[in-house]
Amino acid sequence: MNVGFYGGSFNPPHVAHVLAVSYVLATQPLDKVLVVPCFGHPLGKTLAPFEHRRALCEAAFAHLRGVEVSSIEQDLGKTSLTVETLRRLRASNPDWNLRLIVGSDILEEQDRWFGWDEIVRLAPLLVLGRLGRPHPGAPPAVLPEVSSSDVRARLAAGEDVSQLLPRGVRAYIAEHGLYGAPR
C-alpha cells in the first residue's frame, strides 16, 4: 500500500494544507494520506491542545476520500520526532510504502530535523513547491503562501480569514474560542 505521511502542527490547519493533500492524491500513486498532527512540537512552539488540533484536522480533511487523521504521535506520548513516528509506522505496517509530503520550505530546514537521513530513507520525500518559498531542489509552486502563524494573528485581531481556513475549521475555532477568535 502506498501511503503519504503528512505531519505538522496544524495550528490550525489551513487551505494550503488541504490543497497539498488534494494535490498529492490527484497526482501521485497513493492509496491514502495519513495526516499526523504533532503531539509536542520538537522546537518548543506553543500549540493549541492536541485534541483541538486533531478535531480541526478532521474538519479540514473530512471531504477528502483517502485521508485518515492519525493520533499516533499522541500515542507515542512525548515530543514528536518524525523519525520515531515513521519507525513506529514502519514496524506496525510493514506492507506500507511511505512517502513524506513536505512543502519546499522544509528543504531549507532539514538540518533542524533529528534523523533527517533516516527519515528520507524510511519515507522518500514528495516535495510541493510553495509560493514565496523557492528552493533550488523544489518543483514549481503549487501551494499558496499561507501560514498558520499568520492565520492565528489574523484571528486574534478579529480579521476575516474566510479565504484562509476551510469552513469546518472556522466553525470549530469559533465554537471553541480558539486562537483569540470571538465565540
C-alpha positions in Angstrom: 0.0 0.0 0.0 1.3 3.5 -0.9 0.8 5.9 1.9 1.6 9.6 2.1 2.6 10.9 5.5 1.7 14.5 6.1 2.7 15.7 9.5 2.7 19.1 11.1 1.5 21.3 13.9 -1.8 22.1 12.1 -2.2 25.0 14.5 -4.7 25.5 12.8 -4.9 23.6 9.5 -5.5 26.0 6.6 -6.3 25.9 2.9 -2.7 25.2 1.8 -2.7 22.1 3.9 -5.9 20.9 2.3 -4.6 21.8 -1.2 -1.4 19.9 -0.5 -3.2 16.7 0.3 -5.7 17.2 -2.6 -2.7 17.7 -5.0 -0.8 14.6 -4.0 -3.9 12.4 -4.0 -4.7 13.7 -7.5 -1.1 13.4 -8.9 0.7 10.6 -7.0 0.0 6.9 -6.9 -1.1 7.0 -3.2 -3.7 4.8 -1.7 -4.2 7.1 1.2 -2.7 10.1 3.0 -2.1 9.9 6.8 -2.5 13.4 8.3 -0.5 13.4 11.6 -0.8 16.4 13.9 2.3 16.5 16.2 1.7 15.9 19.9 4.5 18.1 21.3 6.5 20.4 19.0 10.2 19.5 18.8 11.2 23.1 18.7 9.1 24.0 21.7 6.4 26.1 19.9 3.2 26.8 21.8 0.4 24.8 20.4 -3.4 24.6 20.9 -4.2 21.4 22.8 -3.8 18.2 20.7 -7.4 17.2 21.0 -8.5 20.5 19.3 -5.8 20.3 16.6 -6.8 16.7 15.8 -10.5 17.7 15.6 -9.5 20.7 13.4 -7.7 18.3 11.1 -10.8 16.1 11.0 -12.9 19.1 10.0 -10.4 20.3 7.4 -9.9 17.0 5.6 -13.4 15.4 6.1 -14.4 16.0 2.5 -11.4 14.2 1.0 -11.6 10.5 0.4 -8.4 8.6 1.1 -7.4 10.7 4.1 -7.0 9.4 7.6 -6.2 11.7 10.6 -4.0 9.8 13.0 -3.3 10.2 16.7 -0.1 8.2 16.5 2.1 11.0 17.9 -0.3 11.3 20.9 0.0 7.5 21.4 3.8 7.9 21.4 3.2 10.4 24.3 6.2 12.7 24.1 7.7 15.4 22.0 7.1 14.5 18.4 10.0 13.4 16.2 9.1 12.4 12.7 11.8 9.8 12.6 10.3 8.0 15.6 6.8 8.2 14.2 8.0 6.7 10.9 9.8 3.9 12.7 6.6 3.1 14.5 4.5 3.2 11.4 7.0 1.0 9.5 7.1 -1.6 12.3 3.3 -1.8 12.6 2.6 -1.6 8.9 5.5 -3.4 7.1 3.4 -3.6 3.8 3.3 0.3 3.6 5.5 2.2 1.2 5.7 5.6 2.9 6.3 8.9 1.3 6.8 12.1 3.4 4.8 15.0 2.0 6.5 18.4 2.6 6.4 21.9 1.3 9.6 23.4 -0.3 10.2 25.4 2.8 11.2 22.2 4.6 14.2 21.8 2.3 15.7 24.9 3.9 15.2 23.4 7.4 16.3 19.8 7.0 19.4 20.4 9.2 17.0 21.1 12.1 15.3 17.7 11.8 16.5 14.9 14.0 17.5 11.9 11.9 16.9 13.5 8.5 18.8 10.9 6.5 16.8 8.1 8.2 13.5 10.0 7.6 14.3 10.2 3.9 15.2 6.5 3.8 12.0 5.5 5.6 9.7 7.8 3.6 11.2 9.4 0.5 10.1 13.0 0.0 7.2 14.2 -2.0 8.1 17.9 -2.2 5.5 20.5 -3.1 6.5 24.0 -4.3 5.2 26.8 -2.2 4.8 30.4 -3.3 7.2 32.7 -1.6 9.5 29.8 -0.6 11.5 28.9 -3.7 14.3 26.4 -3.3 16.7 25.1 -5.9 15.7 21.5 -5.4 11.9 22.1 -5.3 9.4 21.8 -8.1 7.4 24.9 -9.2 5.0 26.4 -6.7 1.6 24.7 -6.4 0.7 25.9 -2.9 -0.3 29.4 -1.9 1.6 31.4 0.6 -0.4 30.8 3.8 0.9 30.1 7.3 -0.7 29.1 10.5 1.1 31.8 12.4 -0.4 34.5 10.1 -3.9 32.9 10.4 -3.6 32.9 14.2 -2.5 36.6 14.2 -5.5 37.5 12.0 -7.9 35.5 14.2 -6.6 37.3 17.3 -7.0 40.7 15.5 -10.6 39.8 14.5 -9.7 39.9 10.8 -11.5 37.9 8.1 -9.9 34.5 7.5 -12.6 33.1 5.2 -10.1 32.7 2.3 -7.5 31.0 4.5 -9.4 28.4 6.5 -11.8 25.7 5.5 -15.4 26.3 6.6 -15.4 23.5 9.1 -12.2 24.7 10.7 -13.6 28.2 11.1 -16.8 26.8 12.7 -14.8 24.7 15.2 -12.5 27.6 16.1 -15.5 29.9 16.7 -17.3 27.2 18.7 -14.4 26.7 21.0 -13.0 30.2 21.1 -9.5 29.1 19.9 -6.7 31.5 18.8 -8.4 34.5 20.3 -11.3 34.3 17.9 -14.6 35.5 19.2 -17.2 32.9 20.0 
